[in-house]
């Protein structure tokens, strides 16, 4: 579907791909750097602040995504379009392995194929060098692992994925089987919480720091008064941010395909989990989803990134078609 989207909307192929915006340029170059020289490349940092770990020169998203994709790209050469071919190969392998893990019925396999093939955010992100393509593959494997008898497979998956993006550690909650009592459930949740904190600390050690990040912006908002005024300032700051994000979420006319489909499918999943006869694993998955959506609403600037990194038709602005510069220049329609 992603290949067809490029052919039908942009009238070109993946060879025309050229990263055009900051994150896409950075990820593309980091992957190709690892494919060429491994960990011996130059620094990819913000404000020339290197990561605490001396073995890596990679940026604020850590070294493991460019290392994995660079290793897979290495036999084929460090071509500019190489990362998006790796995206497609990894997702294809993840889908096949997911089917083997879950062993769904014929109807279930068909439903899984339809959801994956029509999920617009995946279709769009597979055509860029962004790491989201890898995370869609991890999500497919995680969903399949939740239905496997052995939790060790899902545990290994989420522990490894947390080195790429620490929030994947929360996926361990989806593997918790229905406990016999409250105390055992509390122990399991506490273990997940401790591992989540540990994975975040490990990630901060291997990733380059981000100047003017969430903490610094919050400090600017609360000012330098007493504890009471600082607490009030922090509550107002995040309250205003949450209100702005909720206003965006509740305004479907402002959505574009990428975030719109995510929000709609998330709402459907949460509603299914509220049924009385809902499966325990579904309820655990919905709990993680609800937690992640809450974090997004409180911390993210959803409306600021509306339409960004989206493969779009000509009815959207040219800035929302960032990946295929050569195709855009050749065509009078974009």
C-alpha positions in Angstrom: 0.0 0.0 0.0 2.8 2.5 0.8 4.5 1.7 -2.6 1.1 2.2 -4.4 0.6 5.5 -2.5 3.8 6.8 -3.8 3.1 5.6 -7.4 -0.5 7.0 -7.4 -0.1 10.2 -5.5 3.4 11.3 -6.5 3.8 9.4 -9.8 7.3 8.2 -9.0 9.1 5.4 -7.2 11.3 5.1 -4.1 14.4 6.1 -6.0 13.1 9.7 -6.1 13.1 9.8 -2.3 15.2 12.5 -0.7 14.8 13.5 3.0 13.7 17.1 3.2 13.0 18.0 6.8 15.2 17.9 9.9 14.3 14.6 11.6 14.1 12.7 8.3 17.5 14.0 7.2 19.0 13.2 10.6 17.7 9.6 10.7 18.6 8.9 7.1 22.1 10.1 7.5 22.6 8.3 10.8 21.5 5.0 9.3 23.7 5.4 6.3 26.6 6.4 8.5 26.4 3.2 10.5 26.1 1.2 7.3 29.3 2.7 6.1 31.5 3.0 9.2 29.6 1.6 12.2 30.1 3.5 15.5 33.1 5.4 14.0 31.0 8.2 12.4 30.8 11.8 13.4 28.6 13.4 16.0 24.8 13.9 15.6 24.0 16.1 18.5 22.0 19.2 19.4 24.0 22.1 20.7 27.1 20.0 20.4 26.1 18.1 23.6 27.3 14.4 23.2 25.7 11.5 24.9 27.3 10.4 28.3 28.2 7.0 26.8 31.5 7.6 24.9 31.0 4.6 22.5 28.2 6.3 20.5 28.2 9.6 18.6 24.5 9.3 17.7 21.8 11.8 18.6 18.9 12.4 21.0 17.0 9.3 19.9 19.9 6.9 20.8 22.1 4.7 18.7 20.1 1.5 18.4 17.7 2.5 15.6 20.5 3.6 13.3 22.6 0.7 14.3 19.9 -1.9 13.6 18.9 -0.4 10.3 22.5 0.4 9.3 23.5 -3.2 9.9 20.6 -4.4 7.7 21.5 -1.8 5.0 25.2 -2.5 5.1 25.2 -5.4 2.6 23.2 -3.3 0.1 25.3 -0.1 0.3 24.5 3.2 2.0 22.0 4.5 -0.6 19.7 7.4 0.2 16.5 5.4 -0.3 18.0 2.4 1.5 16.3 3.0 4.9 12.7 3.0 3.5 13.4 -0.4 1.8 14.7 -1.7 5.2 11.4 -0.3 6.7 9.3 -2.4 4.3 11.5 -5.5 4.8 11.3 -5.3 8.6 7.5 -4.8 8.6 7.0 -7.7 6.2 9.1 -10.0 8.4 7.3 -8.7 11.6 3.9 -9.4 10.0 4.9 -13.0 9.1 6.5 -13.7 12.5 3.4 -12.2 14.2 1.1 -14.6 12.3 3.3 -17.5 13.4 3.1 -16.3 17.0 -0.6 -15.6 17.2 -1.7 -18.4 15.0 -5.1 -16.7 14.3 -8.0 -18.2 12.5 -8.4 -17.5 8.8 -10.8 -14.7 9.7 -8.4 -13.3 12.3 -5.5 -13.4 9.8 -7.6 -11.6 7.2 -8.6 -8.9 9.7 -5.0 -8.5 10.8 -3.9 -8.1 7.1 -6.7 -5.5 6.4 -5.9 -3.4 9.5 -2.2 -3.3 8.7 -2.7 -2.7 4.9 -5.1 0.2 5.5 -3.4 1.8 8.6 -2.5 5.2 7.1 0.1 6.2 9.7 2.2 3.1 8.8 1.7 3.6 5.1 2.9 7.2 5.4 5.8 6.5 7.8 7.2 3.6 5.8 8.0 6.1 3.1 10.4 8.1 5.3 13.5 7.4 7.3 11.8 8.1 10.6 12.0 5.4 13.2 8.2 5.1 13.4 8.4 2.4 10.7 10.3 0.2 13.2 7.8 1.0 16.0 4.9 -0.2 13.8 6.7 -3.5 13.4 7.3 -3.7 17.1 3.6 -3.0 17.7 2.6 -5.9 15.3 4.9 -8.3 17.2 3.7 -7.0 20.6 0.1 -7.6 19.6 0.9 -11.2 18.5 3.0 -11.9 21.6 0.1 -10.9 23.9 -1.8 -14.0 22.5 1.1 -16.4 22.9 1.2 -18.8 25.8 4.8 -18.0 26.6 5.2 -14.4 27.9 9.0 -14.7 27.5 8.8 -13.7 23.8 6.9 -10.5 24.5 9.1 -9.7 27.5 12.3 -10.0 25.4 10.6 -7.9 22.7 9.6 -5.0 25.0 12.9 -5.0 26.9 14.8 -4.7 23.7 12.4 -2.1 22.2 12.7 0.0 25.4 16.4 0.8 24.4 15.1 2.4 21.2 12.1 4.2 22.8 11.8 3.9 26.7 8.0 4.0 26.6 7.9 0.5 25.1 8.7 -0.7 28.7 5.1 0.0 29.5 4.1 -2.7 27.0 5.1 -5.3 29.6 1.8 -4.5 31.3 0.0 -6.2 28.4 1.8 -9.5 29.2 0.5 -9.7 32.8 -1.8 -12.6 33.1 -4.9 -12.4 35.3 -3.5 -12.5 38.9 -5.0 -14.6 41.7 -5.0 -11.7 44.1 -4.3 -8.0 44.3 -0.9 -8.3 46.0 0.6 -10.4 43.2 -0.8 -7.9 40.7 0.7 -5.0 42.6 4.1 -6.8 42.6 4.0 -7.3 38.8 3.0 -3.7 38.1 5.7 -2.5 40.5 8.2 -4.5 38.6 7.1 -3.0 35.3 7.4 0.5 36.9 10.9 -0.2 38.1 12.0 -1.5 34.8 10.5 1.5 33.0 12.5 3.9 35.2 15.6 1.8 34.6 15.1 1.8 30.8 14.6 5.6 30.8 17.9 6.1 32.8 19.7 3.7 30.4 18.3 5.6 27.4 19.5 8.9 28.9 23.0 7.5 29.2 23.2 6.4 25.5 21.3 9.2 23.9 22.5 12.8 23.4 20.8 15.3 25.7 18.2 17.7 24.3 18.7 21.4 25.4 15.5 23.2 26.1 13.5 20.0 26.6 10.3 19.4 28.6 11.9 19.9 32.0 13.5 23.3 31.0 10.3 24.6 29.4 8.4 23.6 32.5 11.0 25.4 34.7 10.5 28.6 32.7 6.7 28.3 33.2 6.8 27.9 37.0 9.2 30.8 37.6 11.4 31.2 40.7 8.8 31.7 43.5 8.0 29.6 46.5 6.9 25.9 46.3 3.2 26.9 46.3 3.5 29.3 43.4 5.7 26.9 41.5 3.3 24.1 41.9 0.4 26.3 40.8 2.5 27.5 37.8 3.3 24.0 36.8 -0.4 23.0 37.1 -1.5 26.0 34.9 1.3 25.2 32.3 0.3 21.6 31.8 -3.4 22.3 32.2 -3.2 24.8 29.3 -1.2 22.4 27.2 -3.7 19.5 27.9 -6.6 21.8 27.1 -5.1 22.8 23.8 -4.4 19.2 22.9 -7.9 18.1 23.9 -9.4 20.9 21.8 -7.4 19.5 18.9 -8.5 15.9 19.6 -12.2 17.0 19.8 -12.0 18.8 16.5 -12.0 16.1 13.7 -12.1 18.8 11.0 -8.5 19.7 12.0 -7.2 16.2 11.8 -5.2 14.9 8.9 -5.2 11.1 8.0 -2.2 10.3 10.1 -3.4 11.4 13.5 -7.1 11.0 12.7 -6.9 7.2 12.2 -4.8 6.8 15.3 -7.4 8.7 17.4 -10.3 6.8 16.0 -8.8 3.3 16.3 -7.6 4.2 19.9 -11.2 5.2 20.8 -12.6 1.9 19.3 -10.0 -0.1 21.3 -10.9 1.6 24.6 -14.6 1.1 24.0 -14.1 -2.6 23.4 -12.1 -2.9 26.6 -14.9 -1.5 28.6 -17.3 -4.3 27.8 -18.1 -6.7 30.7 -17.0 -9.7 28.7 -13.7 -8.1 27.5 -10.6 -10.3 27.5 -8.1 -9.6 30.3 -5.3 -9.1 27.8 -7.4 -6.5 25.9 -8.1 -4.7 29.2 -4.3 -4.6 29.9 -3.6 -3.4 26.4 -6.2 -0.7 26.8 -4.8 0.4 30.1 -1.4 1.0 28.5 -3.1 2.8 25.5 -5.0 5.0 27.9 -1.9 5.8 29.8 0.0 6.7 26.6 -2.8 8.9 25.3 -2.8 10.7 28.7 0.9 11.4 28.4 0.5 12.6 24.8 -2.4 15.0 25.8 -0.4 16.4 28.8 3.0 16.7 27.2 2.7 16.8 23.5 2.0 19.8 21.2 -0.4 18.0 18.9 -1.6 21.0 17.0 1.9 22.3 16.4 2.7 19.1 14.4 -0.6 18.8 12.6 0.0 17.6 9.0 3.8 17.3 9.6 5.5 14.2 8.2 2.5 13.1 6.2 2.4 11.7 2.7 -0.5 13.7 1.3 -2.3 14.5 -1.9 -2.3 17.9 -3.6 -5.3 19.1 -1.5 -2.8 19.5 1.3 0.0 22.1 1.4 3.3 21.2 -0.3 5.0 21.3 3.2 3.0 18.1 4.1 4.7 16.2 1.3 8.3 16.4 2.7 9.8 13.2 1.4 9.8 13.1 -2.3 11.5 16.4 -3.3 12.6 15.4 -6.8 9.0 14.1 -7.6 7.5 17.3 -6.2 9.8 19.5 -8.4 9.0 17.5 -11.5 5.2 17.6 -11.1 3.1 20.7 -11.5 0.4 19.3 -9.3 2.3 19.4 -6.0 
